[in-house]
Amino acid sequence: MEFRTIYITTKNEEEALRIGETLVTERFAACANILPKIKSIYRWQGRIEKDEESVLLLKTRADSVERLIARVKEMHEYTIPCVVSWKIEEGNPDYLDWIEKETSK
């Protein structure tokens, strides 16, 4: 079984909480961590933007990523939300087993 960490930026902490809670409730993710305040600098529609955002980190199975991204896009306020996946190469086997259990329907 392969596992992933999903990195999502959100407009604010409230949006991160809403999306995170929904994805854990619906078993797309075993766990959601929120970093409530980050500073972001990015190019959008030809301009350099500077904003405060929040980060949502999720732990899930690799075979759930495509559906998880689709679900985030349904809920997210941004036109093109940042939703990226990192492969978990190693980890506590008991924790990885827990991710598998909590994301199985």
MARSE-682023 format. One record per residue: chain; x, y, z of N, C-alpha, C in turn. Coordinates in Angstrom, 2 decimals. Layout:
BEGIN
ATOM	chain	n.c1	n.c2	n.c3	ca.c1	ca.c2	ca.c3	c.c1	c.c2	c.c3
ATOM	A	X	Y	Z	X	Y	Z	X	Y	Z
...
***
This chain:
BEGIN
ATOM	chain	n.c1	n.c2	n.c3	ca.c1	ca.c2	ca.c3	c.c1	c.c2	c.c3
ATOM	A	0.85	-1.17	0.00	0.00	0.00	0.00	0.90	1.24	0.00
ATOM	A	0.56	2.20	-0.87	1.30	3.47	-0.92	0.48	4.55	-0.23
ATOM	A	1.19	5.48	0.39	0.54	6.56	1.12	1.06	7.91	0.64
ATOM	A	0.26	8.94	0.84	0.60	10.28	0.39	0.29	11.32	1.44
ATOM	A	1.05	12.40	1.40	0.72	13.63	2.10	0.20	14.59	1.04
ATOM	A	-0.92	15.20	1.31	-1.52	16.16	0.39	-1.32	17.56	0.98
ATOM	A	-0.83	18.47	0.15	-0.59	19.86	0.55	-1.60	20.73	-0.18
ATOM	A	-2.37	21.51	0.58	-3.40	22.38	0.01	-3.25	23.76	0.65
ATOM	A	-3.28	24.80	-0.17	-3.37	26.15	0.39	-4.83	26.59	0.32
ATOM	A	-5.25	27.33	1.35	-6.63	27.80	1.42	-6.67	29.29	1.71
ATOM	A	-7.81	29.88	1.47	-7.98	31.32	1.66	-7.74	31.73	3.12
ATOM	A	-8.18	30.87	4.04	-8.04	31.19	5.46	-8.21	29.92	6.29
ATOM	A	-8.08	30.06	7.59	-8.18	28.92	8.49	-9.57	28.28	8.46
ATOM	A	-10.60	29.10	8.35	-11.97	28.57	8.31	-12.18	27.64	7.12
ATOM	A	-11.66	28.04	5.94	-11.80	27.18	4.77	-11.00	25.89	4.96
ATOM	A	-9.81	25.99	5.53	-9.00	24.79	5.79	-9.73	23.85	6.74
ATOM	A	-10.34	24.39	7.79	-11.10	23.57	8.74	-12.28	22.89	8.06
ATOM	A	-13.01	23.63	7.25	-14.18	23.08	6.56	-13.80	21.95	5.62
ATOM	A	-12.78	22.18	4.80	-12.33	21.17	3.85	-11.73	19.97	4.59
ATOM	A	-10.88	20.24	5.57	-10.24	19.16	6.33	-11.25	18.28	7.03
ATOM	A	-12.20	18.89	7.71	-13.21	18.10	8.43	-14.05	17.27	7.46
ATOM	A	-14.41	17.84	6.34	-15.20	17.10	5.35	-14.42	15.90	4.83
ATOM	A	-13.16	16.09	4.49	-12.37	15.01	3.92	-12.10	13.89	4.92
ATOM	A	-11.93	14.23	6.19	-11.75	13.19	7.21	-13.09	12.47	7.44
ATOM	A	-14.17	13.22	7.54	-15.50	12.63	7.74	-15.85	11.67	6.60
ATOM	A	-15.53	12.07	5.37	-15.85	11.25	4.20	-14.79	10.18	3.92
ATOM	A	-13.80	10.04	4.80	-12.73	9.04	4.73	-11.79	9.19	3.52
ATOM	A	-11.72	10.40	2.97	-10.71	10.67	1.94	-9.34	10.80	2.59
ATOM	A	-9.31	11.21	3.85	-8.05	11.40	4.59	-8.22	10.87	6.00
ATOM	A	-7.11	10.36	6.55	-7.13	9.88	7.93	-6.95	11.02	8.92
ATOM	A	-6.26	12.07	8.49	-5.89	13.15	9.39	-5.72	14.43	8.59
ATOM	A	-6.08	15.55	9.21	-5.87	16.86	8.61	-5.13	17.73	9.61
ATOM	A	-4.04	18.34	9.17	-3.30	19.31	9.99	-3.42	20.67	9.32
ATOM	A	-3.60	21.69	10.14	-3.78	23.04	9.61	-2.69	23.96	10.17
ATOM	A	-2.00	24.61	9.25	-1.07	25.68	9.60	-1.86	26.96	9.33
ATOM	A	-2.32	27.65	10.37	-3.32	28.69	10.19	-2.89	29.95	9.44
ATOM	A	-1.61	30.25	9.44	-1.23	31.52	8.82	0.14	31.41	8.15
ATOM	A	0.12	31.54	6.84	1.37	31.60	6.08	1.32	32.83	5.18
ATOM	A	2.47	33.23	4.71	2.53	34.32	3.73	2.85	33.70	2.38
ATOM	A	2.09	34.07	1.38	2.28	33.54	0.03	2.54	34.66	-0.95
ATOM	A	3.47	34.41	-1.86	3.77	35.33	-2.96	3.65	34.51	-4.23
ATOM	A	2.84	34.98	-5.16	2.60	34.20	-6.37	2.16	35.13	-7.51
ATOM	A	2.26	34.62	-8.71	1.81	35.35	-9.88	0.40	34.88	-10.23
ATOM	A	-0.53	35.83	-10.38	-1.90	35.49	-10.74	-2.43	36.55	-11.69
ATOM	A	-2.84	36.10	-12.86	-3.39	36.96	-13.90	-2.47	38.14	-14.21
ATOM	A	-1.16	37.81	-14.35	-0.18	38.80	-14.76	0.35	39.71	-13.66
ATOM	A	-0.10	39.51	-12.44	0.34	40.37	-11.33	1.00	39.53	-10.24
ATOM	A	1.91	40.16	-9.52	2.49	39.52	-8.33	1.56	39.82	-7.16
ATOM	A	1.10	38.76	-6.51	0.19	38.88	-5.37	0.92	38.48	-4.09
ATOM	A	0.57	39.12	-3.00	1.08	38.78	-1.67	-0.14	38.65	-0.77
ATOM	A	-0.32	37.46	-0.20	-1.49	37.19	0.62	-1.11	36.38	1.84
ATOM	A	-2.01	36.40	2.80	-1.96	35.45	3.92	-2.92	34.33	3.58
ATOM	A	-2.48	33.10	3.77	-3.29	31.93	3.51	-3.10	30.95	4.66
ATOM	A	-3.78	29.83	4.57	-3.58	28.72	5.49	-3.17	27.50	4.69
ATOM	A	-2.49	26.57	5.37	-2.09	25.31	4.73	-2.85	24.17	5.39
ATOM	A	-3.33	23.28	4.56	-3.99	22.07	5.00	-3.13	20.89	4.54
ATOM	A	-2.69	20.07	5.49	-1.91	18.86	5.19	-2.76	17.65	5.53
ATOM	A	-2.86	16.74	4.59	-3.67	15.53	4.77	-2.81	14.29	4.60
ATOM	A	-3.17	13.22	5.29	-2.52	11.93	5.10	-3.56	10.97	4.55
ATOM	A	-3.20	10.28	3.45	-4.15	9.40	2.78	-3.44	8.30	2.02
ATOM	A	-4.22	7.44	1.39	-3.70	6.38	0.52	-3.50	6.95	-0.89
ATOM	A	-2.52	6.42	-1.59	-2.24	6.89	-2.95	-3.43	6.67	-3.87
ATOM	A	-4.16	5.58	-3.67	-5.28	5.30	-4.57	-6.49	6.20	-4.33
ATOM	A	-6.43	7.08	-3.34	-7.51	8.03	-3.06	-7.23	9.43	-3.60
ATOM	A	-6.01	9.67	-4.06	-5.59	11.04	-4.39	-6.44	11.66	-5.49
ATOM	A	-6.69	10.96	-6.57	-7.44	11.54	-7.68	-8.84	11.97	-7.25
ATOM	A	-9.53	11.12	-6.51	-10.88	11.46	-6.03	-10.82	12.57	-4.98
ATOM	A	-9.78	12.55	-4.14	-9.62	13.60	-3.13	-9.44	14.96	-3.81
ATOM	A	-8.61	15.02	-4.83	-8.42	16.29	-5.56	-9.73	16.78	-6.15
ATOM	A	-10.50	15.88	-6.75	-11.79	16.27	-7.32	-12.72	16.81	-6.24
ATOM	A	-12.71	16.18	-5.08	-13.58	16.63	-3.97	-13.14	18.00	-3.46
ATOM	A	-11.84	18.22	-3.35	-11.33	19.54	-2.91	-11.77	20.61	-3.91
ATOM	A	-11.67	20.34	-5.19	-12.05	21.32	-6.20	-13.53	21.68	-6.10
ATOM	A	-14.38	20.75	-5.66	-15.80	21.04	-5.47	-16.03	22.02	-4.31
ATOM	A	-15.18	21.95	-3.29	-15.39	22.73	-2.07	-14.58	24.01	-2.00
ATOM	A	-13.49	24.09	-2.73	-12.50	25.18	-2.58	-13.00	26.47	-3.21
ATOM	A	-12.66	27.59	-2.57	-13.08	28.90	-3.07	-12.23	29.38	-4.25
ATOM	A	-11.00	28.88	-4.38	-10.13	29.35	-5.47	-10.53	28.73	-6.81
ATOM	A	-10.28	29.49	-7.87	-10.52	28.99	-9.23	-9.59	27.82	-9.54
ATOM	A	-8.33	27.95	-9.17	-7.32	26.90	-9.39	-6.62	26.64	-8.06
ATOM	A	-7.20	25.79	-7.22	-6.57	25.57	-5.91	-5.28	24.76	-6.01
ATOM	A	-4.35	25.09	-5.12	-3.12	24.30	-4.99	-3.46	23.03	-4.23
ATOM	A	-3.38	21.90	-4.90	-3.57	20.58	-4.27	-2.49	19.69	-4.87
ATOM	A	-1.46	19.39	-4.10	-0.37	18.55	-4.59	-0.13	17.40	-3.62
ATOM	A	0.47	16.36	-4.15	0.67	15.13	-3.39	2.15	14.79	-3.32
ATOM	A	2.59	14.39	-2.12	3.96	13.89	-1.93	3.88	12.45	-1.47
ATOM	A	4.70	11.61	-2.06	4.76	10.21	-1.67	5.41	10.09	-0.29
ATOM	A	4.80	9.31	0.57	5.41	9.01	1.87	6.32	7.81	1.65
ATOM	A	7.61	8.04	1.71	8.59	6.99	1.45	8.74	6.02	2.61
ATOM	A	8.75	6.55	3.82	8.92	5.73	5.01	8.08	6.32	6.13
ATOM	A	7.80	5.51	7.13	7.07	6.03	8.27	6.84	4.94	9.30
ATOM	A	6.32	5.34	10.42	5.96	4.41	11.48	4.94	3.41	10.92
ATOM	A	5.26	2.14	10.85	4.33	1.16	10.28	2.96	1.17	10.95
ATOM	A	2.93	1.38	12.26	1.65	1.44	12.96	0.82	2.63	12.49
ATOM	A	1.48	3.77	12.25	0.78	4.96	11.76	0.26	4.74	10.34
ATOM	A	1.09	4.13	9.50	0.66	3.86	8.12	-0.51	2.88	8.11
ATOM	A	-0.50	1.90	8.98	-1.64	0.98	9.10	-2.89	1.74	9.51
ATOM	A	-2.71	2.70	10.41	-3.85	3.52	10.86	-4.41	4.33	9.71
ATOM	A	-3.55	4.93	8.87	-4.02	5.68	7.70	-4.87	4.77	6.82
ATOM	A	-4.35	3.55	6.56	-5.09	2.61	5.72	-6.46	2.30	6.32
ATOM	A	-6.49	2.03	7.60	-7.75	1.68	8.28	-8.74	2.85	8.22
ATOM	A	-8.28	4.05	8.50	-9.18	5.21	8.59	-9.65	5.72	7.23
ATOM	A	-9.00	5.31	6.16	-9.43	5.77	4.83	-10.13	4.67	4.05
ATOM	A	-10.38	3.54	4.69	-11.10	2.45	4.04	-12.58	2.60	4.36
ATOM	A	-13.40	2.41	3.34	-14.84	2.57	3.55	-15.48	1.27	3.92
***
